[in-house]
Each structure stands twice: as structure tokens, then as C-alpha cells.
């Protein structure tokens, strides 16, 4: 127990206990989504009833559950498509711009990390309802709110990647005849691809379980998400269909993470850092 090179038994034990404590409730919820009966505490046999088989209460056949699942995935996709490109552009601007104004913009961007989400949600709600905005409560307002909250993730991740890359590759591309925009498009953006993919994964996965912003900016039942649906029905007499819907959301997150991981591995092969500056000649 006193040897400095001993196996980290205590660290391994704490890690395993933490993983079990964290994953056991999730595994139980997933298991009971396959329960054949209505009980969420007593196992009554394996079945896909709450996914597709039940003619009225399954996720596939219940319009409210099906709509909440579809709307959540739509919000995740729209937020990712809007927030990630804006975050990349914002990060490139902050990386190249010096002065008080960009420093202030950087501080404002980082506020979403420290500001309670409920404060942002209430503020956006009042902005939409009291000010003359070009949109009302609903899907558009939810996307705007989620983009506002999620924008900091791609900015921070891409800026961290820019710090590791440095300006030398872009400068080499400019020396080889590329324009400023061409150097960014042909050199910088391909090298930022792993960070961009990581940002997209985080934004999409975080939107799937967002509750506060989407709740404040929703309009009616058609803009209800899975987190709202689970919260609204969990205190009543819920069926394992809610577990099934949560399982589908969890599966969606795993699929996105797996696809992103494979894309990142493919993009990270033979990165230009290993080849040197001369490898950009053919690209530029």
C-alpha cells in the first residue's frame, strides 16, 4: 500500500463505484422500457409493446410521444446547423481580432457558462413576449434560445484547437499564393475539422435533454420536447412508454457520438502537423 509503483486499486475501486452509481438508474429505466406490463417497478416479461406494439400508448402510435420525440430531434439538428458555423466564425474572429471590443465580446460569450440557464430562459421569454421580435413563442424562438445558449461550446472548442495549430500553416498558405479566404478554406478549416465535429456532437447531445429554455419558449403541445413530456407526465400515472421514449433519446445520443467518433478518427489521420509545411503546396 506504500509502494509508489503499485497498482491503483483505490482509484480503480472509486471509479467503478462511481460508474455503477451513475449508470445503474439509467440501465433500470432502459430495462423497464421493455417491460410487457404497465408497471415501472415489477418486471413482467420482455416486450416491445411500449415502442411499437401497443396500438395507442406506444411511442410510435401515441401522437403526443411521437411528436415530442420528433420535435426534440428537430431542435437538436437545427441548433447544431446554426450554432456550429456561427461558433466557428466567432472563434476565428476572436482569434484574429485584438482590442477591448473583442475582449468584451469574449466575456459576453463566456457568460453562458456561468449564468444560470433559468435566468437566460426567463430573459429570452420576456424578450420574445414584450419586445417587437420578428417571431413569437414556438419552434423559432426555441431555436434562437438554444443557439444563444449553445454558441459558447463551439467557440471555446475551436479556439482551443486554433491555439494548438498556430498561425504558421495559414501564413505558409499565403506565401504559396493563397488568398486570405482561400487559406482559411483550404488549410485552417480542414485542420479544425475534429474540433468542429466535437462541437456538433456536444451541441446536439446537450439540446436533447434541455428543459428550461425550451419550456419557457414553447407555445403549445406541438413544441413540447421529450424532457417536457417526461416532466409533465412523471407525476401522474406514467407508463413504460416514457421509459421507451427516454431510451430512444439515449440511443440517438449514442448514435451521434459513435458517428462523430468515426468521423473524427477519419479526419485525424495524417494531420498536416506530421507532414510539415511543405504538404500544403499541393493544396494551395
C-alpha positions in Angstrom: 0.0 0.0 0.0 3.0 2.3 0.3 4.8 1.4 -2.9 4.8 4.3 -5.4 4.5 1.9 -8.4 1.7 -0.3 -7.0 -1.5 -0.8 -9.0 -4.0 2.0 -8.3 -6.6 -0.3 -6.6 -8.2 2.5 -4.6 -8.6 4.7 -7.7 -10.0 1.8 -9.7 -12.5 1.0 -6.9 -13.7 4.6 -6.7 -14.0 4.8 -10.5 -16.0 1.6 -10.7 -18.3 2.6 -7.8 -18.9 6.0 -9.5 -19.8 4.4 -12.8 -22.2 1.9 -11.2 -23.8 4.7 -9.2 -24.2 6.8 -12.3 -25.3 4.2 -14.8 -27.5 1.9 -12.6 -30.5 4.3 -12.7 -30.2 4.7 -16.4 -29.9 1.0 -17.0 -33.0 0.3 -14.8 -35.0 2.9 -16.8 -33.9 1.4 -20.1 -34.7 -2.2 -18.8 -38.3 -1.3 -17.9 -38.9 0.3 -21.2 -39.0 -3.3 -22.5 -41.5 -4.5 -19.8 -44.6 -6.1 -21.1 -46.8 -4.7 -18.4 -47.6 -1.2 -17.2 -45.5 -1.5 -14.1 -42.3 0.5 -13.9 -41.1 -1.4 -10.8 -42.1 -5.0 -11.3 -40.7 -7.0 -14.2 -43.5 -8.8 -16.2 -41.6 -10.1 -19.2 -39.8 -8.8 -22.2 -41.8 -6.9 -24.9 -41.6 -4.1 -27.5 -45.1 -3.1 -26.5 -44.1 0.5 -25.4 -42.1 1.1 -28.5 -44.3 -0.1 -31.4 -46.7 -2.9 -30.4 -49.3 -1.1 -28.3 -51.9 0.4 -30.7 -52.5 3.6 -28.7 -49.9 4.1 -25.9 -46.6 3.1 -27.6 -44.1 5.8 -28.7 -44.8 5.1 -32.3 -48.6 5.2 -32.0 -49.1 7.9 -29.4 -49.1 11.2 -31.3 -48.0 13.2 -28.2 -45.0 11.0 -27.5 -44.1 10.6 -31.2 -44.4 14.4 -31.7 -42.3 15.2 -28.7 -39.5 12.8 -29.9 -39.6 14.2 -33.4 -39.6 17.8 -32.2 -36.6 17.2 -29.9 -34.6 15.7 -32.7 -35.6 18.6 -35.0 -34.4 21.2 -32.4 -31.1 19.4 -31.9 -30.5 19.3 -35.7 -31.5 22.9 -36.3 -29.5 24.2 -33.3 -26.4 22.3 -34.4 -26.7 23.5 -38.0 -26.9 27.1 -36.9 -24.8 27.3 -33.7 -21.7 25.4 -35.0 -21.0 27.6 -38.1 -21.6 30.7 -36.1 -19.3 29.5 -33.4 -16.5 28.7 -35.9 -16.8 32.1 -37.4 -16.9 33.7 -34.0 -13.8 31.8 -32.9 -11.9 32.8 -36.0 -12.8 36.4 -35.4 -11.8 36.4 -31.7 -8.5 34.6 -32.6 -7.5 37.3 -35.0 -9.1 40.5 -33.5 -7.3 42.3 -30.8 -8.7 45.2 -28.6 -11.2 46.0 -26.0 -14.3 45.2 -28.2 -13.3 41.6 -29.0 -12.3 41.1 -25.3 -15.7 42.3 -24.3 -17.4 40.0 -26.8 -15.3 37.1 -25.5 -16.5 37.8 -21.9 -20.2 38.0 -23.1 -19.8 34.7 -24.9 -18.5 33.0 -21.8 -21.4 34.3 -19.7 -23.5 31.3 -20.7 -21.0 29.0 -18.8 -21.6 30.8 -15.5 -25.1 32.3 -16.0 -27.9 30.0 -14.6 -29.9 28.7 -17.5 -33.2 29.7 -15.9 -32.0 33.4 -16.0 -31.4 33.1 -19.7 -34.6 31.3 -20.2 -36.7 34.0 -18.4 -34.8 36.8 -20.2 -35.5 35.2 -23.6 -39.1 34.7 -22.7 -39.6 38.4 -21.8 -37.7 39.4 -24.9 -40.0 37.4 -27.2 -43.2 38.3 -25.5 -42.6 42.0 -24.6 -40.3 43.3 -27.5 -41.2 43.5 -31.1 -39.3 40.4 -32.3 -39.9 39.0 -35.8 -41.0 35.7 -34.3 -43.3 34.5 -31.5 -43.1 31.7 -29.0 -42.6 28.4 -30.7 -40.0 26.5 -32.7 -38.2 29.5 -34.0 -38.0 31.1 -30.5 -36.7 27.8 -29.1 -34.0 27.5 -31.8 -32.9 31.1 -31.2 -32.8 30.5 -27.4 -30.8 27.2 -27.8 -28.4 28.8 -30.2 -27.8 31.6 -27.8 -27.1 29.2 -25.0 -25.1 26.7 -27.0 -22.9 29.1 -29.0 -20.1 29.2 -26.5 -19.3 25.5 -26.8 -18.1 25.6 -30.4 -16.3 28.9 -29.8 -14.3 27.5 -26.9 -13.5 24.2 -28.5 -12.5 25.8 -31.9 -10.4 28.5 -30.2 -8.6 25.8 -28.2 -7.8 24.0 -31.5 -6.6 27.2 -33.1 -4.2 27.7 -30.2 -2.6 24.3 -30.9 -2.5 24.9 -34.6 -0.8 28.3 -34.6 -0.7 30.8 -37.4 2.2 29.3 -39.3 0.2 27.0 -41.6 -2.1 29.8 -42.8 0.9 32.0 -43.3 2.6 29.3 -45.3 -0.5 29.0 -47.5 -0.5 32.8 -48.0 3.2 32.7 -49.0 2.3 30.0 -51.6 -0.2 32.3 -53.2 -3.5 31.6 -51.5 -5.9 34.4 -50.7 -6.9 35.1 -47.1 -10.2 33.4 -47.6 -8.6 30.6 -49.6 -6.1 29.9 -46.8 -8.9 29.6 -44.3 -11.0 27.4 -46.6 -8.2 25.0 -47.7 -5.9 24.9 -44.7 -7.5 26.2 -41.5 -10.9 24.7 -41.8 -9.6 21.1 -42.6 -7.4 21.3 -39.6 -10.3 22.5 -37.5 -12.5 19.6 -38.6 -12.0 17.5 -35.5 -12.9 20.4 -33.2 -15.9 21.2 -35.4 -17.2 17.7 -35.3 -16.7 17.6 -31.5 -18.7 20.9 -31.2 -21.5 19.5 -33.3 -21.7 16.3 -31.1 -21.8 18.3 -27.9 -24.4 20.8 -29.1 -26.7 18.1 -30.4 -26.4 15.9 -27.3 -26.9 18.9 -25.0 -30.0 20.1 -26.8 -31.7 16.7 -26.5 -32.1 17.0 -22.7 -32.6 20.8 -22.4 -35.6 21.7 -20.4 -35.5 25.2 -19.1 -35.1 27.2 -22.4 -37.4 25.0 -24.5 -40.0 25.1 -21.7 -40.1 28.9 -21.5 -40.1 29.4 -25.3 -42.6 26.7 -26.2 -46.0 27.8 -27.5 -48.3 24.7 -27.4 -48.3 20.9 -27.4 -46.7 20.8 -30.8 -43.5 22.4 -29.4 -43.3 20.1 -26.5 -40.0 18.2 -26.2 -39.2 14.8 -24.6 -37.9 16.4 -21.4 -41.0 18.5 -21.0 -43.2 15.4 -21.8 -41.4 13.3 -19.2 -41.6 16.1 -16.6 -45.3 16.8 -17.2 -46.4 13.2 -17.0 -44.0 11.7 -14.5 -46.0 12.9 -11.5 -49.2 11.3 -12.8 -49.7 7.7 -13.8 -46.9 7.2 -16.4 -46.5 4.1 -18.4 -43.2 2.5 -19.5 -43.8 4.4 -22.8 -41.9 7.3 -21.2 -39.0 4.9 -20.5 -39.2 3.8 -24.1 -39.0 7.4 -25.3 -36.1 8.2 -23.0 -34.4 5.0 -24.3 -34.8 6.2 -27.9 -33.3 9.6 -27.0 -30.4 7.8 -25.3 -29.9 5.6 -28.3 -29.9 8.8 -30.5 -27.2 10.3 -28.4 -25.1 7.1 -28.7 -25.5 7.0 -32.4 -24.5 10.6 -32.8 -21.4 10.1 -30.6 -20.4 6.9 -32.4 -20.7 8.6 -35.9 -18.8 11.6 -34.6 -16.1 9.5 -33.2 -15.7 7.6 -36.5 -15.6 10.9 -38.4 -13.1 12.3 -36.1 -10.8 9.3 -36.4 -11.0 9.6 -40.2 -10.3 13.3 -40.2 -7.4 13.0 -37.7 -5.5 10.5 -39.9 -2.4 12.0 -41.4 -2.9 15.5 -40.0 -0.7 18.2 -41.5 1.3 18.7 -38.3 3.1 15.4 -39.0 3.8 16.2 -42.6 5.2 19.7 -42.2 4.5 22.9 -44.0 5.5 21.6 -47.4 2.4 19.3 -47.6 0.3 22.4 -48.2 1.9 23.2 -51.5 -0.4 20.8 -53.4 -3.5 22.0 -51.6 -2.8 25.7 -52.3 
